[in-house]
Amino acid sequence: MSMVKVIEVLAQSDKGFDDAARNAVSIAAKTVRDIKEIYIKDMNGIVENGEIKLYRITAKISFLLSE
């Protein structure tokens, strides 16, 4: 029987929401093994002078616990 654990993470990028999601997985993968899925819970952006400067996400990352 497999067990899955879910953690919530915050990530950001100056390029876009897709890049913020990649950053979340990349950074989590440094300390978490067997990542299986990312669920984007929330997205928002920081606007300066009418332009989006930072794309931010709140995400849930699920991974397998070792058996």
Backbone as a printed PyTorch tensor [residue, N CA C, xyz], in Angstrom:
tensor([[[  0.8390,  -1.1840,   0.0000],
         [  0.0000,   0.0000,   0.0000],
         [  0.8820,   1.2440,   0.0000]],

        [[  0.5990,   2.1600,  -0.8770],
         [  1.3640,   3.4060,  -0.9550],
         [  0.6620,   4.5100,  -0.1850]],

        [[  1.4680,   5.4040,   0.3630],
         [  0.9450,   6.5900,   1.0290],
         [  1.4940,   7.8170,   0.3450]],

        [[  0.6530,   8.8320,   0.2260],
         [  1.0470,  10.0810,  -0.4010],
         [  0.9540,  11.1910,   0.6280]],

        [[  1.9420,  12.0640,   0.6310],
         [  1.9300,  13.2310,   1.5100],
         [  1.8010,  14.4640,   0.6440]],

        [[  1.1190,  15.4820,   1.1630],
         [  0.9240,  16.7280,   0.4300],
         [  1.4870,  17.8770,   1.2560]],

        [[  2.2930,  18.7160,   0.6040],
         [  2.8080,  19.9150,   1.2480],
         [  2.3310,  21.1350,   0.4600]],

        [[  2.1890,  22.2470,   1.1320],
         [  1.8020,  23.4870,   0.4620],
         [  3.0220,  24.3800,   0.3690]],

        [[  3.2490,  24.9360,  -0.8160],
         [  4.4200,  25.7750,  -1.0590],
         [  4.0090,  27.0710,  -1.7400]],

        [[  4.8510,  28.0750,  -1.5910],
         [  4.6960,  29.3540,  -2.2840],
         [  5.8910,  29.5270,  -3.1980]],

        [[  5.6590,  30.0050,  -4.4000],
         [  6.7630,  30.2190,  -5.3370],
         [  6.4590,  31.4460,  -6.1870]],

        [[  7.5120,  32.0040,  -6.7740],
         [  7.3210,  33.1790,  -7.6160],
         [  8.3070,  33.1860,  -8.7660]],

        [[  7.9990,  34.0060,  -9.7710],
         [  8.8520,  34.1620, -10.9320],
         [  8.5890,  35.5340, -11.5430]],

        [[  9.5700,  36.0570, -12.2150],
         [  9.3470,  37.2990, -12.9510],
         [  8.9920,  37.0180, -14.4100]],

        [[  8.8970,  35.7320, -14.7770],
         [  8.6220,  35.3420, -16.1690],
         [  7.1710,  34.9350, -16.4080]],

        [[  6.5400,  34.2760, -15.4320],
         [  5.1570,  33.8440, -15.6150],
         [  4.7470,  32.7930, -14.5970]],

        [[  3.4590,  32.4540, -14.6180],
         [  2.9350,  31.4710, -13.6840],
         [  3.5200,  30.0820, -13.9380]],

        [[  3.7080,  29.7250, -15.2080],
         [  4.3090,  28.4260, -15.5360],
         [  5.7040,  28.3030, -14.9320]],

        [[  6.4690,  29.3670, -15.0410],
         [  7.8310,  29.3570, -14.4970],
         [  7.8010,  29.2930, -12.9700]],

        [[  6.8310,  29.9490, -12.3500],
         [  6.6920,  29.8830, -10.8910],
         [  6.3970,  28.4440, -10.4570]],

        [[  5.5540,  27.7340, -11.2190],
         [  5.2520,  26.3340, -10.9040],
         [  6.4990,  25.4700, -11.0640]],

        [[  7.2720,  25.7130, -12.1200],
         [  8.5210,  24.9620, -12.3100],
         [  9.4810,  25.2180, -11.1530]],

        [[  9.5540,  26.4630, -10.7130],
         [ 10.4140,  26.8080,  -9.5720],
         [  9.9730,  26.0620,  -8.3170]],

        [[  8.6750,  25.9890,  -8.0930],
         [  8.1570,  25.2930,  -6.9060],
         [  8.5950,  23.8370,  -6.9020]],

        [[  8.4360,  23.1640,  -8.0330],
         [  8.8030,  21.7450,  -8.1220],
         [ 10.3130,  21.5820,  -8.0120]],

        [[ 11.0490,  22.4370,  -8.6970],
         [ 12.5110,  22.3380,  -8.7020],
         [ 13.0980,  22.5150,  -7.3000]],

        [[ 12.6040,  23.4840,  -6.5800],
         [ 13.1290,  23.7440,  -5.2340],
         [ 12.6790,  22.6440,  -4.2620]],

        [[ 11.4200,  22.2140,  -4.3670],
         [ 10.9360,  21.1320,  -3.4960],
         [ 11.7140,  19.8440,  -3.7420]],

        [[ 12.0760,  19.5940,  -4.9990],
         [ 12.7840,  18.3580,  -5.3550],
         [ 14.1760,  18.2790,  -4.7310]],

        [[ 14.6890,  19.3900,  -4.2310],
         [ 16.0050,  19.3670,  -3.5720],
         [ 15.9460,  18.6300,  -2.2300]],

        [[ 14.7610,  18.6100,  -1.6100],
         [ 14.6410,  17.9560,  -0.3010],
         [ 13.5560,  16.8850,  -0.2460]],

        [[ 12.7210,  16.8010,  -1.2700],
         [ 11.6190,  15.8410,  -1.3000],
         [ 11.8080,  14.9140,  -2.4960]],

        [[ 11.6750,  13.6190,  -2.2610],
         [ 11.8070,  12.6430,  -3.3550],
         [ 10.4420,  12.1510,  -3.8130]],

        [[ 10.3960,  11.5930,  -4.9900],
         [  9.1990,  10.9580,  -5.5440],
         [  8.0090,  11.9080,  -5.6810]],

        [[  8.2650,  13.1610,  -6.1260],
         [  7.1700,  14.0990,  -6.3830],
         [  6.3410,  13.5580,  -7.5390]],

        [[  5.0290,  13.5330,  -7.3450],
         [  4.1280,  12.9700,  -8.3420],
         [  3.2010,  13.9940,  -8.9730]],

        [[  2.8850,  15.0870,  -8.2630],
         [  1.8730,  16.0010,  -8.7850],
         [  2.0060,  17.3720,  -8.1400]],

        [[  1.6150,  18.3940,  -8.9180],
         [  1.4950,  19.7470,  -8.3780],
         [  0.0940,  20.2480,  -8.6970]],

        [[ -0.5560,  20.8230,  -7.7080],
         [ -1.8820,  21.3960,  -7.8640],
         [ -1.7630,  22.8840,  -7.5480]],

        [[ -2.1070,  23.7240,  -8.5160],
         [ -2.0240,  25.1700,  -8.3080],
         [ -3.3070,  25.6110,  -7.6080]],

        [[ -3.1470,  26.0460,  -6.3690],
         [ -4.2840,  26.4180,  -5.5340],
         [ -4.6920,  27.8740,  -5.7650]],

        [[ -3.6900,  28.7380,  -5.9720],
         [ -3.9720,  30.1720,  -6.0900],
         [ -2.8870,  30.8220,  -6.9270]],

        [[ -3.2490,  31.8450,  -7.6780],
         [ -2.2800,  32.6180,  -8.4580],
         [ -2.5460,  34.1020,  -8.2180]],

        [[ -1.4890,  34.8650,  -8.1040],
         [ -1.6320,  36.3170,  -8.0200],
         [ -0.3680,  36.9700,  -8.5500]],

        [[ -0.4390,  38.2540,  -8.7590],
         [  0.7090,  38.9590,  -9.3030],
         [  0.9300,  40.2890,  -8.6100]],

        [[  2.1650,  40.7420,  -8.6590],
         [  2.5320,  42.0520,  -8.1250],
         [  2.6790,  43.0030,  -9.3140]],

        [[  1.9340,  44.0960,  -9.2830],
         [  1.9230,  45.0380, -10.3960],
         [  2.6150,  46.3280,  -9.9990]],

        [[  3.5000,  46.7960, -10.8840],
         [  4.1650,  48.0920, -10.7060],
         [  4.0950,  48.8530, -12.0210]],

        [[  3.6620,  50.0820, -11.9610],
         [  3.5620,  50.9440, -13.1390],
         [  2.7640,  50.2910, -14.2700]],

        [[  1.6830,  49.6080, -13.9220],
         [  0.8150,  49.0050, -14.9120],
         [  1.3250,  47.7190, -15.5340]],

        [[  2.4110,  47.1600, -15.0130],
         [  2.9660,  45.9110, -15.5390],
         [  3.1280,  44.8930, -14.4230]],

        [[  2.9430,  43.6220, -14.7680],
         [  3.1430,  42.5610, -13.7810],
         [  4.6490,  42.3510, -13.6160]],

        [[  5.1040,  42.5100, -12.3900],
         [  6.5340,  42.3490, -12.0910],
         [  6.8450,  40.9750, -11.5130]],

        [[  5.9300,  40.4260, -10.7220],
         [  6.1340,  39.1070, -10.1220],
         [  4.8620,  38.2800, -10.2340]],

        [[  5.0240,  37.0420, -10.6560],
         [  3.9350,  36.0830, -10.7270],
         [  4.1120,  35.1470,  -9.5430]],

        [[  3.0730,  35.0150,  -8.7210],
         [  3.1700,  34.1890,  -7.5210],
         [  2.1010,  33.1090,  -7.5280]],

        [[  2.4750,  31.9410,  -7.0140],
         [  1.5160,  30.8470,  -6.8910],
         [  1.5660,  30.2600,  -5.4850]],

        [[  0.4460,  29.7160,  -5.0900],
         [  0.3630,  28.8450,  -3.9230],
         [  0.0080,  27.4860,  -4.5020]],

        [[  0.8000,  26.4910,  -4.1760],
         [  0.6150,  25.1740,  -4.7880],
         [  0.6940,  24.0730,  -3.7450]],

        [[  0.0550,  22.9610,  -4.0660],
         [  0.1770,  21.7530,  -3.2600],
         [  0.9770,  20.7560,  -4.0770]],

        [[  2.0030,  20.2170,  -3.4660],
         [  2.8600,  19.2220,  -4.1040],
         [  2.6780,  17.9060,  -3.3830]],

        [[  2.3700,  16.8630,  -4.1500],
         [  2.1870,  15.5430,  -3.5400],
         [  3.3510,  14.6400,  -3.9190]],

        [[  3.7180,  13.7840,  -2.9720],
         [  4.8210,  12.8540,  -3.2000],
         [  4.5890,  11.5710,  -2.4260]],

        [[  5.2180,  10.5140,  -2.9160],
         [  5.0930,   9.2130,  -2.2650],
         [  5.9830,   9.1320,  -1.0380]],

        [[  5.4640,   8.5580,   0.0090],
         [  6.2840,   8.2530,   1.1680],
         [  6.9220,   6.8950,   0.9360]],

        [[  8.1220,   6.7180,   1.3830],
         [  8.8050,   5.4320,   1.1470],
         [  8.0830,   4.3280,   1.9140]],

        [[  8.0740,   3.1640,   1.2900],
         [  7.3690,   2.0220,   1.8880],
         [  8.2860,   1.2370,   2.7890]]])
